[in-house]
Amino acid sequence: MQVNSAVFASITAIAFSGTVWAQPLDERQAKAILGKADCLTCHSVDVRIVGPTYREVAQKYKGDAKAPETLFKKVREGGSGSFGLVGPHGELRMVKNPPSKISDDELKKVIAWILSL
């Protein structure tokens, strides 16, 4: 059974934050937040730049109820090794992304959007 991506994003948002958002983000809104937070320097929806694509992230965490929490923590704390990406000088590491770069609310919405892909 295939689940509508907007429905999945809404369910993910509710499960993650306990808050019902009026409407899930559309691609334009998500990319605006991601661009402002400088996430698009290393990630895109379909093409690997430095880190995994957002579709790869969605696929990896598909069906994982803890995915929103895991991804939130990964973005805030940085990390490596989840996708086995290696650069010319060793394992690639995502930098920490503090609330001054992307607010908790924006991050939760973007994560829900990514998981809906």
Backbone as XML, in Angstrom:
<?xml version="1.0"?>
<chain id="A" units="angstrom">
  <residue number="1" name="MET">
    <atom name="N" x="0.846" y="-1.179" z="0.000"/>
    <atom name="CA" x="0.000" y="0.000" z="0.000"/>
    <atom name="C" x="0.885" y="1.233" z="0.000"/>
  </residue>
  <residue number="2" name="GLN">
    <atom name="N" x="0.613" y="2.158" z="-0.915"/>
    <atom name="CA" x="1.401" y="3.379" z="-1.008"/>
    <atom name="C" x="0.690" y="4.491" z="-0.230"/>
  </residue>
  <residue number="3" name="VAL">
    <atom name="N" x="1.443" y="5.197" z="0.601"/>
    <atom name="CA" x="0.881" y="6.262" z="1.421"/>
    <atom name="C" x="1.151" y="7.591" z="0.749"/>
  </residue>
  <residue number="4" name="ASN">
    <atom name="N" x="0.150" y="8.434" z="0.677"/>
    <atom name="CA" x="0.290" y="9.765" z="0.128"/>
    <atom name="C" x="1.376" y="10.507" z="0.896"/>
  </residue>
  <residue number="5" name="SER">
    <atom name="N" x="2.308" y="11.166" z="0.186"/>
    <atom name="CA" x="3.434" y="11.817" z="0.846"/>
    <atom name="C" x="2.998" y="12.942" z="1.776"/>
  </residue>
  <residue number="6" name="ALA">
    <atom name="N" x="1.954" y="13.665" z="1.450"/>
    <atom name="CA" x="1.471" y="14.734" z="2.338"/>
    <atom name="C" x="0.913" y="14.143" z="3.626"/>
  </residue>
  <residue number="7" name="VAL">
    <atom name="N" x="0.218" y="13.012" z="3.523"/>
    <atom name="CA" x="-0.316" y="12.352" z="4.711"/>
    <atom name="C" x="0.835" y="11.842" z="5.574"/>
  </residue>
  <residue number="8" name="PHE">
    <atom name="N" x="1.835" y="11.227" z="4.945"/>
    <atom name="CA" x="2.989" y="10.721" z="5.690"/>
    <atom name="C" x="3.713" y="11.861" z="6.401"/>
  </residue>
  <residue number="9" name="ALA">
    <atom name="N" x="3.905" y="12.986" z="5.736"/>
    <atom name="CA" x="4.575" y="14.141" z="6.345"/>
    <atom name="C" x="3.791" y="14.630" z="7.555"/>
  </residue>
  <residue number="10" name="SER">
    <atom name="N" x="2.481" y="14.662" z="7.430"/>
    <atom name="CA" x="1.649" y="15.111" z="8.548"/>
    <atom name="C" x="1.741" y="14.152" z="9.733"/>
  </residue>
  <residue number="11" name="ILE">
    <atom name="N" x="1.670" y="12.864" z="9.450"/>
    <atom name="CA" x="1.763" y="11.860" z="10.510"/>
    <atom name="C" x="3.129" y="11.936" z="11.187"/>
  </residue>
  <residue number="12" name="THR">
    <atom name="N" x="4.179" y="12.081" z="10.396"/>
    <atom name="CA" x="5.534" y="12.186" z="10.937"/>
    <atom name="C" x="5.650" y="13.412" z="11.826"/>
  </residue>
  <residue number="13" name="ALA">
    <atom name="N" x="5.114" y="14.524" z="11.378"/>
    <atom name="CA" x="5.177" y="15.763" z="12.157"/>
    <atom name="C" x="4.449" y="15.607" z="13.484"/>
  </residue>
  <residue number="14" name="ILE">
    <atom name="N" x="3.293" y="14.997" z="13.449"/>
    <atom name="CA" x="2.512" y="14.806" z="14.676"/>
    <atom name="C" x="3.259" y="13.878" z="15.637"/>
  </residue>
  <residue number="15" name="ALA">
    <atom name="N" x="3.777" y="12.785" z="15.122"/>
    <atom name="CA" x="4.474" y="11.815" z="15.974"/>
    <atom name="C" x="5.734" y="12.418" z="16.578"/>
  </residue>
  <residue number="16" name="PHE">
    <atom name="N" x="6.411" y="13.277" z="15.817"/>
    <atom name="CA" x="7.678" y="13.823" z="16.275"/>
    <atom name="C" x="7.514" y="14.939" z="17.284"/>
  </residue>
  <residue number="17" name="SER">
    <atom name="N" x="6.580" y="15.824" z="17.075"/>
    <atom name="CA" x="6.530" y="17.001" z="17.924"/>
    <atom name="C" x="5.311" y="17.069" z="18.832"/>
  </residue>
  <residue number="18" name="GLY">
    <atom name="N" x="4.310" y="16.251" z="18.569"/>
    <atom name="CA" x="3.091" y="16.363" z="19.344"/>
    <atom name="C" x="2.260" y="17.563" z="18.930"/>
  </residue>
  <residue number="19" name="THR">
    <atom name="N" x="2.704" y="18.258" z="17.900"/>
    <atom name="CA" x="2.027" y="19.457" z="17.429"/>
    <atom name="C" x="1.482" y="19.213" z="16.031"/>
  </residue>
  <residue number="20" name="VAL">
    <atom name="N" x="0.277" y="19.651" z="15.773"/>
    <atom name="CA" x="-0.289" y="19.547" z="14.438"/>
    <atom name="C" x="0.033" y="20.831" z="13.687"/>
  </residue>
  <residue number="21" name="TRP">
    <atom name="N" x="0.778" y="20.701" z="12.597"/>
    <atom name="CA" x="1.075" y="21.866" z="11.775"/>
    <atom name="C" x="-0.061" y="22.021" z="10.778"/>
  </residue>
  <residue number="22" name="ALA">
    <atom name="N" x="-0.401" y="23.253" z="10.464"/>
    <atom name="CA" x="-1.526" y="23.534" z="9.580"/>
    <atom name="C" x="-1.396" y="22.775" z="8.263"/>
  </residue>
  <residue number="23" name="GLN">
    <atom name="N" x="-0.239" y="22.869" z="7.624"/>
    <atom name="CA" x="-0.021" y="22.168" z="6.365"/>
    <atom name="C" x="1.441" y="21.758" z="6.283"/>
  </residue>
  <residue number="24" name="PRO">
    <atom name="N" x="1.714" y="20.596" z="5.691"/>
    <atom name="CA" x="3.100" y="20.204" z="5.508"/>
    <atom name="C" x="3.773" y="21.134" z="4.498"/>
  </residue>
  <residue number="25" name="LEU">
    <atom name="N" x="5.078" y="21.190" z="4.560"/>
    <atom name="CA" x="5.827" y="22.011" z="3.613"/>
    <atom name="C" x="5.702" y="21.444" z="2.216"/>
  </residue>
  <residue number="26" name="ASP">
    <atom name="N" x="5.691" y="22.332" z="1.233"/>
    <atom name="CA" x="5.837" y="21.875" z="-0.143"/>
    <atom name="C" x="7.318" y="22.011" z="-0.500"/>
  </residue>
  <residue number="27" name="GLU">
    <atom name="N" x="7.719" y="21.537" z="-1.663"/>
    <atom name="CA" x="9.130" y="21.531" z="-2.040"/>
    <atom name="C" x="9.727" y="22.934" z="-2.053"/>
  </residue>
  <residue number="28" name="ARG">
    <atom name="N" x="8.990" y="23.901" z="-2.527"/>
    <atom name="CA" x="9.487" y="25.281" z="-2.582"/>
    <atom name="C" x="9.776" y="25.806" z="-1.182"/>
  </residue>
  <residue number="29" name="GLN">
    <atom name="N" x="8.857" y="25.576" z="-0.248"/>
    <atom name="CA" x="9.044" y="26.032" z="1.126"/>
    <atom name="C" x="10.233" y="25.325" z="1.786"/>
  </residue>
  <residue number="30" name="ALA">
    <atom name="N" x="10.325" y="24.014" z="1.582"/>
    <atom name="CA" x="11.424" y="23.249" z="2.164"/>
    <atom name="C" x="12.762" y="23.739" z="1.634"/>
  </residue>
  <residue number="31" name="LYS">
    <atom name="N" x="12.855" y="23.941" z="0.322"/>
    <atom name="CA" x="14.114" y="24.395" z="-0.271"/>
    <atom name="C" x="14.479" y="25.801" z="0.188"/>
  </residue>
  <residue number="32" name="ALA">
    <atom name="N" x="13.494" y="26.635" z="0.462"/>
    <atom name="CA" x="13.781" y="27.977" z="0.977"/>
    <atom name="C" x="14.435" y="27.879" z="2.358"/>
  </residue>
  <residue number="33" name="ILE">
    <atom name="N" x="13.903" y="27.035" z="3.219"/>
    <atom name="CA" x="14.484" y="26.844" z="4.555"/>
    <atom name="C" x="15.866" y="26.212" z="4.435"/>
  </residue>
  <residue number="34" name="LEU">
    <atom name="N" x="15.982" y="25.181" z="3.619"/>
    <atom name="CA" x="17.262" y="24.492" z="3.441"/>
    <atom name="C" x="18.322" y="25.420" z="2.855"/>
  </residue>
  <residue number="35" name="GLY">
    <atom name="N" x="17.909" y="26.285" z="1.947"/>
    <atom name="CA" x="18.846" y="27.245" z="1.357"/>
    <atom name="C" x="19.317" y="28.261" z="2.379"/>
  </residue>
  <residue number="36" name="LYS">
    <atom name="N" x="18.381" y="28.776" z="3.166"/>
    <atom name="CA" x="18.711" y="29.750" z="4.204"/>
    <atom name="C" x="19.673" y="29.151" z="5.228"/>
  </residue>
  <residue number="37" name="ALA">
    <atom name="N" x="19.493" y="27.879" z="5.533"/>
    <atom name="CA" x="20.336" y="27.203" z="6.520"/>
    <atom name="C" x="21.629" y="26.661" z="5.904"/>
  </residue>
  <residue number="38" name="ASP">
    <atom name="N" x="21.815" y="26.856" z="4.610"/>
    <atom name="CA" x="23.009" y="26.440" z="3.880"/>
    <atom name="C" x="23.137" y="24.923" z="3.736"/>
  </residue>
  <residue number="39" name="CYS">
    <atom name="N" x="22.028" y="24.194" z="3.865"/>
    <atom name="CA" x="22.049" y="22.738" z="3.730"/>
    <atom name="C" x="22.263" y="22.302" z="2.280"/>
  </residue>
  <residue number="40" name="LEU">
    <atom name="N" x="21.828" y="23.155" z="1.342"/>
    <atom name="CA" x="21.891" y="22.788" z="-0.068"/>
    <atom name="C" x="23.307" y="22.850" z="-0.633"/>
  </residue>
  <residue number="41" name="THR">
    <atom name="N" x="24.255" y="23.301" z="0.163"/>
    <atom name="CA" x="25.653" y="23.285" z="-0.257"/>
    <atom name="C" x="26.144" y="21.841" z="-0.346"/>
  </residue>
  <residue number="42" name="CYS">
    <atom name="N" x="25.654" y="20.989" z="0.534"/>
    <atom name="CA" x="26.112" y="19.597" z="0.594"/>
    <atom name="C" x="25.063" y="18.571" z="0.198"/>
  </residue>
  <residue number="43" name="HIS">
    <atom name="N" x="23.785" y="18.948" z="0.185"/>
    <atom name="CA" x="22.699" y="18.002" z="-0.087"/>
    <atom name="C" x="21.756" y="18.547" z="-1.152"/>
  </residue>
  <residue number="44" name="SER">
    <atom name="N" x="21.122" y="17.635" z="-1.883"/>
    <atom name="CA" x="20.036" y="17.995" z="-2.794"/>
    <atom name="C" x="19.008" y="16.869" z="-2.765"/>
  </residue>
  <residue number="45" name="VAL">
    <atom name="N" x="17.934" y="17.051" z="-3.465"/>
    <atom name="CA" x="16.886" y="16.024" z="-3.473"/>
    <atom name="C" x="17.362" y="14.759" z="-4.176"/>
  </residue>
  <residue number="46" name="ASP">
    <atom name="N" x="17.981" y="14.911" z="-5.348"/>
    <atom name="CA" x="18.275" y="13.747" z="-6.182"/>
    <atom name="C" x="19.736" y="13.532" z="-6.564"/>
  </residue>
  <residue number="47" name="VAL">
    <atom name="N" x="20.604" y="14.510" z="-6.367"/>
    <atom name="CA" x="21.989" y="14.408" z="-6.828"/>
    <atom name="C" x="22.938" y="14.538" z="-5.640"/>
  </residue>
  <residue number="48" name="ARG">
    <atom name="N" x="23.830" y="13.569" z="-5.490"/>
    <atom name="CA" x="24.830" y="13.659" z="-4.414"/>
    <atom name="C" x="25.792" y="14.800" z="-4.714"/>
  </residue>
  <residue number="49" name="ILE">
    <atom name="N" x="25.961" y="15.655" z="-3.734"/>
    <atom name="CA" x="26.928" y="16.736" z="-3.835"/>
    <atom name="C" x="28.103" y="16.364" z="-2.932"/>
  </residue>
  <residue number="50" name="VAL">
    <atom name="N" x="27.906" y="16.424" z="-1.643"/>
    <atom name="CA" x="28.890" y="15.982" z="-0.664"/>
    <atom name="C" x="28.264" y="14.876" z="0.186"/>
  </residue>
  <residue number="51" name="GLY">
    <atom name="N" x="27.109" y="15.170" z="0.767"/>
    <atom name="CA" x="26.404" y="14.198" z="1.591"/>
    <atom name="C" x="25.361" y="13.461" z="0.779"/>
  </residue>
  <residue number="52" name="PRO">
    <atom name="N" x="24.595" y="12.611" z="1.451"/>
    <atom name="CA" x="23.555" y="11.844" z="0.752"/>
    <atom name="C" x="22.444" y="12.762" z="0.245"/>
  </residue>
  <residue number="53" name="THR">
    <atom name="N" x="21.718" y="12.295" z="-0.771"/>
    <atom name="CA" x="20.559" y="13.044" z="-1.254"/>
    <atom name="C" x="19.438" y="12.914" z="-0.235"/>
  </residue>
  <residue number="54" name="TYR">
    <atom name="N" x="18.484" y="13.812" z="-0.313"/>
    <atom name="CA" x="17.341" y="13.723" z="0.597"/>
    <atom name="C" x="16.517" y="12.474" z="0.316"/>
  </residue>
  <residue number="55" name="ARG">
    <atom name="N" x="16.466" y="12.036" z="-0.936"/>
    <atom name="CA" x="15.750" y="10.788" z="-1.248"/>
    <atom name="C" x="16.463" y="9.579" z="-0.615"/>
  </residue>
  <residue number="56" name="GLU">
    <atom name="N" x="17.804" y="9.595" z="-0.602"/>
    <atom name="CA" x="18.544" y="8.505" z="0.049"/>
    <atom name="C" x="18.251" y="8.485" z="1.554"/>
  </residue>
  <residue number="57" name="VAL">
    <atom name="N" x="18.173" y="9.658" z="2.146"/>
    <atom name="CA" x="17.857" y="9.752" z="3.574"/>
    <atom name="C" x="16.462" y="9.181" z="3.827"/>
  </residue>
  <residue number="58" name="ALA">
    <atom name="N" x="15.499" y="9.604" z="3.002"/>
    <atom name="CA" x="14.124" y="9.114" z="3.163"/>
    <atom name="C" x="14.061" y="7.602" z="3.020"/>
  </residue>
  <residue number="59" name="GLN">
    <atom name="N" x="14.774" y="7.065" z="2.048"/>
    <atom name="CA" x="14.767" y="5.617" z="1.815"/>
    <atom name="C" x="15.403" y="4.868" z="2.987"/>
  </residue>
  <residue number="60" name="LYS">
    <atom name="N" x="16.528" y="5.377" z="3.485"/>
    <atom name="CA" x="17.227" y="4.720" z="4.593"/>
    <atom name="C" x="16.352" y="4.635" z="5.840"/>
  </residue>
  <residue number="61" name="TYR">
    <atom name="N" x="15.586" y="5.700" z="6.106"/>
    <atom name="CA" x="14.805" y="5.770" z="7.339"/>
    <atom name="C" x="13.331" y="5.407" z="7.150"/>
  </residue>
  <residue number="62" name="LYS">
    <atom name="N" x="12.971" y="4.932" z="5.976"/>
    <atom name="CA" x="11.588" y="4.558" z="5.699"/>
    <atom name="C" x="11.112" y="3.507" z="6.695"/>
  </residue>
  <residue number="63" name="GLY">
    <atom name="N" x="9.985" y="3.774" z="7.338"/>
    <atom name="CA" x="9.403" y="2.839" z="8.286"/>
    <atom name="C" x="10.001" y="2.907" z="9.685"/>
  </residue>
  <residue number="64" name="ASP">
    <atom name="N" x="10.988" y="3.755" z="9.899"/>
    <atom name="CA" x="11.637" y="3.889" z="11.209"/>
    <atom name="C" x="10.911" y="4.964" z="12.013"/>
  </residue>
  <residue number="65" name="ALA">
    <atom name="N" x="10.185" y="4.568" z="13.026"/>
    <atom name="CA" x="9.406" y="5.512" z="13.834"/>
    <atom name="C" x="10.291" y="6.522" z="14.552"/>
  </residue>
  <residue number="66" name="LYS">
    <atom name="N" x="11.546" y="6.171" z="14.780"/>
    <atom name="CA" x="12.460" y="7.079" z="15.481"/>
    <atom name="C" x="13.240" y="7.981" z="14.523"/>
  </residue>
  <residue number="67" name="ALA">
    <atom name="N" x="12.976" y="7.872" z="13.226"/>
    <atom name="CA" x="13.729" y="8.636" z="12.235"/>
    <atom name="C" x="13.706" y="10.147" z="12.484"/>
  </residue>
  <residue number="68" name="PRO">
    <atom name="N" x="12.550" y="10.760" z="12.745"/>
    <atom name="CA" x="12.564" y="12.205" z="12.964"/>
    <atom name="C" x="13.490" y="12.622" z="14.109"/>
  </residue>
  <residue number="69" name="GLU">
    <atom name="N" x="13.420" y="11.885" z="15.204"/>
    <atom name="CA" x="14.273" y="12.185" z="16.364"/>
    <atom name="C" x="15.751" y="11.955" z="16.025"/>
  </residue>
  <residue number="70" name="THR">
    <atom name="N" x="16.042" y="10.868" z="15.334"/>
    <atom name="CA" x="17.417" y="10.543" z="14.946"/>
    <atom name="C" x="17.993" y="11.621" z="14.043"/>
  </residue>
  <residue number="71" name="LEU">
    <atom name="N" x="17.218" y="12.031" z="13.049"/>
    <atom name="CA" x="17.696" y="13.036" z="12.109"/>
    <atom name="C" x="17.837" y="14.401" z="12.771"/>
  </residue>
  <residue number="72" name="PHE">
    <atom name="N" x="16.915" y="14.738" z="13.660"/>
    <atom name="CA" x="17.007" y="16.006" z="14.384"/>
    <atom name="C" x="18.332" y="16.055" z="15.154"/>
  </residue>
  <residue number="73" name="LYS">
    <atom name="N" x="18.628" y="14.986" z="15.857"/>
    <atom name="CA" x="19.858" y="14.912" z="16.646"/>
    <atom name="C" x="21.080" y="14.966" z="15.729"/>
  </residue>
  <residue number="74" name="LYS">
    <atom name="N" x="21.029" y="14.263" z="14.598"/>
    <atom name="CA" x="22.149" y="14.234" z="13.658"/>
    <atom name="C" x="22.436" y="15.632" z="13.112"/>
  </residue>
  <residue number="75" name="VAL">
    <atom name="N" x="21.394" y="16.378" z="12.782"/>
    <atom name="CA" x="21.589" y="17.730" z="12.260"/>
    <atom name="C" x="22.163" y="18.644" z="13.339"/>
  </residue>
  <residue number="76" name="ARG">
    <atom name="N" x="21.631" y="18.554" z="14.534"/>
    <atom name="CA" x="22.099" y="19.418" z="15.628"/>
    <atom name="C" x="23.539" y="19.101" z="16.041"/>
  </residue>
  <residue number="77" name="GLU">
    <atom name="N" x="23.873" y="17.813" z="16.128"/>
    <atom name="CA" x="25.179" y="17.411" z="16.650"/>
    <atom name="C" x="26.219" y="17.134" z="15.581"/>
  </residue>
  <residue number="78" name="GLY">
    <atom name="N" x="25.791" y="17.031" z="14.309"/>
    <atom name="CA" x="26.716" y="16.641" z="13.255"/>
    <atom name="C" x="26.945" y="15.142" z="13.325"/>
  </residue>
  <residue number="79" name="GLY">
    <atom name="N" x="27.735" y="14.627" z="12.427"/>
    <atom name="CA" x="28.012" y="13.209" z="12.486"/>
    <atom name="C" x="28.553" y="12.664" z="11.186"/>
  </residue>
  <residue number="80" name="SER">
    <atom name="N" x="28.858" y="11.392" z="11.203"/>
    <atom name="CA" x="29.379" y="10.728" z="10.016"/>
    <atom name="C" x="29.104" y="9.238" z="10.110"/>
  </residue>
  <residue number="81" name="GLY">
    <atom name="N" x="29.356" y="8.558" z="9.016"/>
    <atom name="CA" x="29.275" y="7.104" z="9.010"/>
    <atom name="C" x="27.935" y="6.508" z="8.660"/>
  </residue>
  <residue number="82" name="SER">
    <atom name="N" x="26.885" y="7.305" z="8.644"/>
    <atom name="CA" x="25.552" y="6.758" z="8.384"/>
    <atom name="C" x="25.378" y="6.279" z="6.948"/>
  </residue>
  <residue number="83" name="PHE">
    <atom name="N" x="26.106" y="6.897" z="6.021"/>
    <atom name="CA" x="25.952" y="6.560" z="4.615"/>
    <atom name="C" x="27.247" y="6.044" z="3.993"/>
  </residue>
  <residue number="84" name="GLY">
    <atom name="N" x="28.285" y="5.869" z="4.805"/>
    <atom name="CA" x="29.542" y="5.328" z="4.304"/>
    <atom name="C" x="30.244" y="6.214" z="3.294"/>
  </residue>
  <residue number="85" name="LEU">
    <atom name="N" x="30.007" y="7.518" z="3.351"/>
    <atom name="CA" x="30.632" y="8.420" z="2.395"/>
    <atom name="C" x="32.048" y="8.749" z="2.835"/>
  </residue>
  <residue number="86" name="VAL">
    <atom name="N" x="32.975" y="8.657" z="1.893"/>
    <atom name="CA" x="34.375" y="8.918" z="2.183"/>
    <atom name="C" x="34.907" y="9.918" z="1.170"/>
  </residue>
  <residue number="87" name="GLY">
    <atom name="N" x="35.617" y="10.908" z="1.657"/>
    <atom name="CA" x="36.227" y="11.904" z="0.795"/>
    <atom name="C" x="37.705" y="11.624" z="0.629"/>
  </residue>
  <residue number="88" name="PRO">
    <atom name="N" x="38.434" y="12.540" z="-0.008"/>
    <atom name="CA" x="39.861" y="12.324" z="-0.261"/>
    <atom name="C" x="40.706" y="12.260" z="1.010"/>
  </residue>
  <residue number="89" name="HIS">
    <atom name="N" x="40.179" y="12.761" z="2.106"/>
    <atom name="CA" x="40.940" y="12.777" z="3.361"/>
    <atom name="C" x="40.277" y="11.932" z="4.448"/>
  </residue>
  <residue number="90" name="GLY">
    <atom name="N" x="39.449" y="10.999" z="4.065"/>
    <atom name="CA" x="38.801" y="10.121" z="5.033"/>
    <atom name="C" x="37.299" y="10.310" z="5.054"/>
  </residue>
  <residue number="91" name="GLU">
    <atom name="N" x="36.682" y="9.792" z="6.108"/>
    <atom name="CA" x="35.235" y="9.817" z="6.245"/>
    <atom name="C" x="34.707" y="11.251" z="6.290"/>
  </residue>
  <residue number="92" name="LEU">
    <atom name="N" x="33.646" y="11.510" z="5.554"/>
    <atom name="CA" x="33.040" y="12.838" z="5.546"/>
    <atom name="C" x="32.192" y="13.022" z="6.791"/>
  </residue>
  <residue number="93" name="ARG">
    <atom name="N" x="32.214" y="14.208" z="7.349"/>
    <atom name="CA" x="31.479" y="14.496" z="8.581"/>
    <atom name="C" x="30.583" y="15.711" z="8.358"/>
  </residue>
  <residue number="94" name="MET">
    <atom name="N" x="29.307" y="15.564" z="8.725"/>
    <atom name="CA" x="28.403" y="16.700" z="8.673"/>
    <atom name="C" x="28.663" y="17.577" z="9.896"/>
  </residue>
  <residue number="95" name="VAL">
    <atom name="N" x="28.726" y="18.872" z="9.668"/>
    <atom name="CA" x="28.976" y="19.810" z="10.762"/>
    <atom name="C" x="27.734" y="19.973" z="11.624"/>
  </residue>
  <residue number="96" name="LYS">
    <atom name="N" x="27.923" y="20.490" z="12.833"/>
    <atom name="CA" x="26.801" y="20.805" z="13.722"/>
    <atom name="C" x="26.010" y="21.959" z="13.128"/>
  </residue>
  <residue number="97" name="ASN">
    <atom name="N" x="24.697" y="21.923" z="13.310"/>
    <atom name="CA" x="23.817" y="22.975" z="12.819"/>
    <atom name="C" x="22.959" y="23.478" z="13.978"/>
  </residue>
  <residue number="98" name="PRO">
    <atom name="N" x="23.369" y="24.581" z="14.601"/>
    <atom name="CA" x="22.674" y="25.097" z="15.782"/>
    <atom name="C" x="21.355" y="25.783" z="15.445"/>
  </residue>
  <residue number="99" name="PRO">
    <atom name="N" x="20.524" y="26.035" z="16.461"/>
    <atom name="CA" x="19.247" y="26.728" z="16.240"/>
    <atom name="C" x="19.407" y="28.119" z="15.617"/>
  </residue>
  <residue number="100" name="SER">
    <atom name="N" x="20.573" y="28.729" z="15.766"/>
    <atom name="CA" x="20.793" y="30.036" z="15.126"/>
    <atom name="C" x="20.867" y="29.900" z="13.607"/>
  </residue>
  <residue number="101" name="LYS">
    <atom name="N" x="21.141" y="28.713" z="13.118"/>
    <atom name="CA" x="21.220" y="28.445" z="11.678"/>
    <atom name="C" x="19.884" y="27.962" z="11.119"/>
  </residue>
  <residue number="102" name="ILE">
    <atom name="N" x="19.199" y="27.100" z="11.878"/>
    <atom name="CA" x="17.874" y="26.591" z="11.505"/>
    <atom name="C" x="17.115" y="26.329" z="12.805"/>
  </residue>
  <residue number="103" name="SER">
    <atom name="N" x="15.966" y="26.966" z="12.952"/>
    <atom name="CA" x="15.199" y="26.849" z="14.199"/>
    <atom name="C" x="14.686" y="25.423" z="14.389"/>
  </residue>
  <residue number="104" name="ASP">
    <atom name="N" x="14.343" y="25.084" z="15.623"/>
    <atom name="CA" x="13.788" y="23.763" z="15.908"/>
    <atom name="C" x="12.543" y="23.506" z="15.069"/>
  </residue>
  <residue number="105" name="ASP">
    <atom name="N" x="11.657" y="24.497" z="14.993"/>
    <atom name="CA" x="10.414" y="24.349" z="14.238"/>
    <atom name="C" x="10.701" y="24.122" z="12.751"/>
  </residue>
  <residue number="106" name="GLU">
    <atom name="N" x="11.600" y="24.919" z="12.180"/>
    <atom name="CA" x="11.944" y="24.742" z="10.763"/>
    <atom name="C" x="12.596" y="23.384" z="10.529"/>
  </residue>
  <residue number="107" name="LEU">
    <atom name="N" x="13.472" y="22.988" z="11.420"/>
    <atom name="CA" x="14.148" y="21.704" z="11.268"/>
    <atom name="C" x="13.153" y="20.546" z="11.313"/>
  </residue>
  <residue number="108" name="LYS">
    <atom name="N" x="12.217" y="20.585" z="12.240"/>
    <atom name="CA" x="11.198" y="19.533" z="12.321"/>
    <atom name="C" x="10.370" y="19.470" z="11.040"/>
  </residue>
  <residue number="109" name="LYS">
    <atom name="N" x="10.008" y="20.620" z="10.508"/>
    <atom name="CA" x="9.214" y="20.654" z="9.277"/>
    <atom name="C" x="10.008" y="20.118" z="8.092"/>
  </residue>
  <residue number="110" name="VAL">
    <atom name="N" x="11.274" y="20.488" z="8.006"/>
    <atom name="CA" x="12.112" y="20.013" z="6.900"/>
    <atom name="C" x="12.329" y="18.507" z="7.003"/>
  </residue>
  <residue number="111" name="ILE">
    <atom name="N" x="12.546" y="18.012" z="8.207"/>
    <atom name="CA" x="12.708" y="16.566" z="8.392"/>
    <atom name="C" x="11.452" y="15.821" z="7.956"/>
  </residue>
  <residue number="112" name="ALA">
    <atom name="N" x="10.289" y="16.320" z="8.332"/>
    <atom name="CA" x="9.036" y="15.691" z="7.906"/>
    <atom name="C" x="8.927" y="15.690" z="6.375"/>
  </residue>
  <residue number="113" name="TRP">
    <atom name="N" x="9.322" y="16.789" z="5.755"/>
    <atom name="CA" x="9.286" y="16.879" z="4.291"/>
    <atom name="C" x="10.248" y="15.854" z="3.675"/>
  </residue>
  <residue number="114" name="ILE">
    <atom name="N" x="11.484" y="15.796" z="4.185"/>
    <atom name="CA" x="12.472" y="14.853" z="3.655"/>
    <atom name="C" x="11.956" y="13.419" z="3.768"/>
  </residue>
  <residue number="115" name="LEU">
    <atom name="N" x="11.396" y="13.069" z="4.914"/>
    <atom name="CA" x="10.906" y="11.706" z="5.113"/>
    <atom name="C" x="9.691" y="11.390" z="4.237"/>
  </residue>
  <residue number="116" name="SER">
    <atom name="N" x="9.057" y="12.410" z="3.696"/>
    <atom name="CA" x="7.907" y="12.185" z="2.819"/>
    <atom name="C" x="8.306" y="11.921" z="1.375"/>
  </residue>
  <residue number="117" name="LEU">
    <atom name="N" x="9.586" y="12.079" z="1.056"/>
    <atom name="CA" x="10.041" y="11.916" z="-0.342"/>
    <atom name="C" x="9.988" y="10.462" z="-0.781"/>
  </residue>
</chain>
